[in-house]
Amino acid sequence: MMTLAELRKIAAHGVWTQNTSLVQILGLCPLLAVTTNLINGVMLSLATILVMALSGAVVSSLRKLIPHEIRIPVFALIVATLVTVVDLSFNAGLHQLYLVLGIFIPLITTNCIVLARVEAYASKNPPLQSALDGVCMGVGMLWTLALLGGLRELIGQGTLFSGIDMLFSGLAPIQVFPAGYPGFPLAMLPPGAFIVLGCLIAWKNWIEARRASP
């Protein structure tokens, strides 16, 4: 039975203390390529959360049956199967968004975040804790990608929620800056993503330093 203290520790570890994007710096390829707006970052993160939670629970349930020598190929096979289900679901239900995210949904299979948590945590802990660990690690990725994508979109083109019509027809993005805003193209390019990510990492480190100071 999982205690409240253990639940809090897993949540804090995934969402903040060992945030995969700001501390472990894992999964930079989708992080930099997809977060041109808030919606893309959020939806890729939700797909990753689903895969991480399911793969954690499955691997944990089968961990005693998987020979240690072939654990990595088996883990990758389990993750790939779950990613295929998510990929086909996006294609069927959210086709326009699926076209935007493109190859990055199948690439969740090789995402360092997923394989790292399966190997480091799920293979050594019970299913419930493993699934929760996957969710919390994914939530840490979710808020980071949402913030990164939102900042890039706001600075780059002056809007928020661009592409929301792919999820809810009839809705339009919010024009935060005036219609004549010229935009800042660098923010929408990979170098801009590196700069914004660096600022977010510095912000987190500043908060941690403030907490540690007497």
Wavefront OBJ file of the C-alpha trace (Angstrom):
o trace
v 0.000 0.000 0.000
v 1.429 3.347 -1.054
v 1.645 5.958 1.698
v 0.845 9.654 1.312
v 4.509 10.523 1.938
v 5.578 8.192 -0.847
v 2.961 9.695 -3.160
v 4.218 13.208 -2.440
v 7.816 12.164 -2.980
v 7.064 10.602 -6.374
v 5.034 13.648 -7.449
v 7.638 16.190 -6.340
v 10.432 14.136 -7.889
v 8.732 13.976 -11.294
v 7.171 17.406 -11.519
v 9.988 19.532 -10.085
v 13.041 17.996 -8.356
v 14.116 15.742 -11.239
v 12.177 17.436 -14.030
v 13.112 15.619 -17.219
v 13.433 18.795 -19.296
v 14.982 21.248 -16.823
v 17.155 18.942 -14.686
v 17.822 15.703 -16.545
v 17.754 17.450 -19.964
v 16.246 14.404 -21.694
v 14.147 14.234 -24.848
v 15.517 17.437 -26.366
v 14.634 16.473 -29.951
v 10.821 16.685 -29.562
v 11.188 19.408 -26.938
v 12.927 21.741 -29.383
v 11.174 20.711 -32.589
v 7.526 20.475 -31.535
v 7.171 23.392 -29.110
v 6.576 26.067 -31.739
v 3.256 26.651 -29.983
v 1.513 25.728 -26.760
v -0.955 23.209 -28.244
v 1.730 21.083 -29.915
v 3.773 20.886 -26.715
v 0.758 19.949 -24.589
v -0.557 17.259 -26.930
v 2.809 15.565 -27.427
v 3.263 15.617 -23.641
v -0.162 14.023 -23.092
v 0.721 11.241 -25.531
v 4.014 10.724 -23.695
v 2.269 10.655 -20.292
v -0.070 7.927 -21.512
v 2.812 5.840 -22.839
v 4.905 6.342 -19.693
v 2.093 5.380 -17.326
v 1.141 2.261 -19.271
v 4.709 1.143 -19.946
v 5.627 1.630 -16.279
v 2.711 -0.509 -15.127
v 3.327 -3.248 -17.717
v 7.082 -3.464 -17.176
v 6.632 -3.495 -13.409
v 4.088 -6.296 -13.664
v 6.399 -8.397 -15.851
v 9.738 -7.447 -14.278
v 10.252 -10.791 -12.542
v 9.574 -12.691 -15.776
v 12.004 -10.719 -17.974
v 15.590 -12.064 -18.013
v 18.049 -9.378 -16.969
v 20.238 -9.906 -20.062
v 17.487 -9.002 -22.551
v 15.566 -6.471 -20.489
v 16.334 -3.437 -22.692
v 15.055 -5.012 -25.964
v 11.959 -6.266 -24.144
v 11.352 -2.839 -22.597
v 11.704 -1.225 -26.024
v 9.256 -3.745 -27.517
v 6.675 -3.004 -24.815
v 7.059 0.753 -25.274
v 6.888 0.434 -29.076
v 3.637 -1.531 -28.843
v 2.032 1.101 -26.628
v 3.320 3.938 -28.819
v 1.775 2.257 -31.863
v -1.610 2.204 -30.122
v -1.305 5.898 -29.221
v -0.080 6.782 -32.726
v -3.025 5.059 -34.416
v -5.444 6.647 -31.939
v -4.125 10.136 -32.757
v -4.349 9.366 -36.473
v -7.948 8.242 -36.148
v -9.272 10.831 -33.708
v -7.059 13.904 -34.153
v -5.820 13.572 -37.706
v -4.897 17.218 -38.327
v -2.883 17.373 -35.116
v -1.375 13.999 -35.973
v -0.073 15.477 -39.231
v 1.502 18.388 -37.340
v 3.232 16.217 -34.724
v 4.323 13.835 -37.478
v 7.233 11.537 -36.706
v 7.546 12.702 -33.103
v 4.730 10.454 -31.873
v 6.422 7.236 -33.128
v 9.724 8.580 -31.799
v 8.325 8.368 -28.256
v 9.535 4.751 -28.521
v 13.150 5.897 -28.399
v 12.579 8.873 -26.121
v 15.206 8.795 -23.380
v 12.602 9.878 -20.820
v 10.433 6.790 -21.329
v 13.226 4.217 -21.481
v 15.088 5.836 -18.581
v 12.096 5.638 -16.227
v 11.243 2.096 -17.280
v 14.813 0.981 -16.574
v 15.482 3.087 -13.483
v 12.126 2.823 -11.721
v 9.500 0.493 -13.195
v 11.833 -2.494 -13.348
v 12.434 -2.222 -9.586
v 9.085 -1.110 -8.106
v 5.423 -2.235 -7.889
v 2.966 -1.444 -10.739
v 0.976 1.301 -8.995
v 4.067 3.286 -8.010
v 5.564 2.732 -11.458
v 2.465 4.013 -13.239
v 2.331 7.036 -10.919
v 6.019 7.719 -11.501
v 5.384 7.705 -15.256
v 2.463 10.100 -14.896
v 4.390 12.520 -12.657
v 7.459 12.488 -14.886
v 5.142 13.158 -17.814
v 3.426 16.015 -15.968
v 6.850 17.560 -15.380
v 7.426 17.355 -19.121
v 3.899 18.672 -19.785
v 4.187 21.946 -17.898
v 7.691 22.538 -19.210
v 6.716 22.005 -22.855
v 3.516 24.011 -22.396
v 5.456 26.934 -20.934
v 8.203 26.665 -23.538
v 5.723 26.414 -26.406
v 3.582 29.233 -25.035
v 6.553 31.579 -24.660
v 7.886 30.777 -28.129
v 4.462 31.263 -29.691
v 3.822 34.512 -27.804
v 7.215 36.024 -28.631
v 7.338 34.636 -32.156
v 3.892 35.530 -33.438
v 2.032 37.288 -30.626
v -0.656 34.612 -30.095
v -1.553 31.802 -27.711
v -3.331 28.510 -28.465
v -2.489 28.552 -32.155
v -3.861 25.346 -33.681
v -6.597 24.871 -31.089
v -9.081 24.546 -33.971
v -7.491 21.133 -34.660
v -8.883 20.005 -31.292
v -12.067 22.065 -31.034
v -13.553 23.307 -34.278
v -14.837 26.850 -34.081
v -12.242 28.058 -31.588
v -9.532 30.489 -32.634
v -6.143 31.403 -31.128
v -5.916 34.351 -28.751
v -4.253 37.415 -30.287
v -2.303 38.696 -27.264
v -0.309 41.367 -29.067
v -1.933 43.784 -31.561
v -2.704 42.458 -35.034
v 0.176 44.474 -36.495
v 2.764 42.732 -34.304
v 5.663 41.903 -36.678
v 6.699 38.780 -34.798
v 10.121 37.585 -33.767
v 11.007 34.653 -36.075
v 14.047 33.571 -34.044
v 11.725 32.387 -31.251
v 10.049 29.943 -33.642
v 13.353 28.414 -34.785
v 15.481 25.804 -32.926
v 18.036 28.430 -31.739
v 15.165 30.341 -30.143
v 14.027 27.143 -28.430
v 17.512 26.677 -26.964
v 17.529 30.256 -25.685
v 14.090 30.010 -24.055
v 14.933 26.596 -22.575
v 18.149 28.017 -21.150
v 16.167 30.839 -19.523
v 13.745 28.319 -17.977
v 16.637 26.255 -16.591
v 18.199 29.413 -15.140
v 14.837 30.356 -13.608
v 14.498 26.954 -11.915
v 18.071 27.106 -10.627
v 17.406 30.602 -9.258
v 14.356 29.361 -7.359
v 16.342 26.425 -5.931
v 19.151 28.786 -4.878
v 16.650 31.111 -3.149
v 15.193 28.147 -1.256
v 18.623 26.957 -0.176
v 19.807 30.361 1.023
v 19.377 31.059 4.782
l 1 2 3 4 5 6 7 8 9 10 11 12 13 14 15 16 17 18 19 20 21 22 23 24 25 26 27 28 29 30 31 32 33 34 35 36 37 38 39 40 41 42 43 44 45 46 47 48 49 50 51 52 53 54 55 56 57 58 59 60 61 62 63 64 65 66 67 68 69 70 71 72 73 74 75 76 77 78 79 80 81 82 83 84 85 86 87 88 89 90 91 92 93 94 95 96 97 98 99 100 101 102 103 104 105 106 107 108 109 110 111 112 113 114 115 116 117 118 119 120 121 122 123 124 125 126 127 128 129 130 131 132 133 134 135 136 137 138 139 140 141 142 143 144 145 146 147 148 149 150 151 152 153 154 155 156 157 158 159 160 161 162 163 164 165 166 167 168 169 170 171 172 173 174 175 176 177 178 179 180 181 182 183 184 185 186 187 188 189 190 191 192 193 194 195 196 197 198 199 200 201 202 203 204 205 206 207 208 209 210 211 212 213 214
